[in-house]
Amino acid sequence: MTAQSNLHLNEQGVLSGEMLSGPRVSVKEYQLLDGCKLQLVQQVGDGSIIKRFDKTPLPIAKTDVVCPHFLELKWAYGCPFDCAWCYLKGTFRFRPTKTKPVFKDYAKTELHIRRFLREASKPEILNTGEIADSLMQEMSTQSFSKFVIPIFEEQKVHKVLFVTKSNNIQNLLEINPHDQAIISFSFNADEVAERWEKRAPSVPKRIKAAQKLSKSGYEVRVRIDPLVPIPNWNEHYANVIDQIFASFVPSRITIGSLRGLQSTINGSTDKTWIEYLKESSNWGKKIEFTTRYHVYAAVINRLRDKYNYNRVALCKETIAMWERLRMDYRKIQCNCVW
């Protein structure tokens, strides 16, 4: 039984206004990074389920970070993995549950998704992992993947994006078809993950999960983020790249370096990573420019020279860094967009 078949009564047993008429799809004109302007969906209904992430202003100054505006599908919030630098520690610092996973009503989520799919004509990717790990509900009887992917499979215009550090992929392997789903795994150097991503599955386990999904026909993207210049960082990041390509070839790779909004820093209990942050941007503190340039360049060069791979983008990185790496941010193809 789908959520639509039982979503019509509110707690008092009467039809709610939203459920009678459906949530309204709000549209707004956005200027894109390449300068063109488009009418795009801003949010559905109250924005609690589907809303465009537009917190990053259009970059102008060299120190402004580049981040294309994308749609969030906010089906839940929180994350069980407790990574030291997780920005959710700042985002949810005033909630009593902090970063503990909280799941929203599937009936309302389905109502908003279906209204979006019915009315939005321009192809979009809806990101389910901006404020949650997309696979954190997979061990329950209410698997999010088994709930949401079949809805998207009813059409061929829009896609749903999972962003995860989890290796709980059994439900995903059982879902067919899955043409409208993209799975994005976050990896790091083993030493970095072991020190600061302590509750997440090991990097080899994540890579094995990604390999299985890639073999089963899913589009699999990769984020190597945050890059951290630990001792012998070049060797460590070369190793994780080699692990990935020994297992599968990602459809694209997005790389980002360690960064921290002040709210994240304030909410973090393990602050040992903060020692690497030396520079300011309009999206928090960053590793010093020259150091992170060398880390980025080493990763990009290994991908290009050893694997002939160039489908690479930067995450929340400044205009100055894009230009220093001789990359065109106006043509960005990063994790969260087409």
Helices and strands as residue ranges (DSSP letters): G 3-6, H 17-21, E 25-31, E 37-44, E 50-53, E 65-66, E 70-73, E 76-77, H 88-91, E 102-103, H 106-119, E 125-127, H 144-152, E 159-164, H 170-174, E 181-187, H 190-196, H 203-215, E 219-227, H 233-247, E 253-257, E 259-260, H 262-267, G 272-276, E 277-281, E 284-287, H 289-307, E 312-314, E 317-318, H 319-324, G 329-331
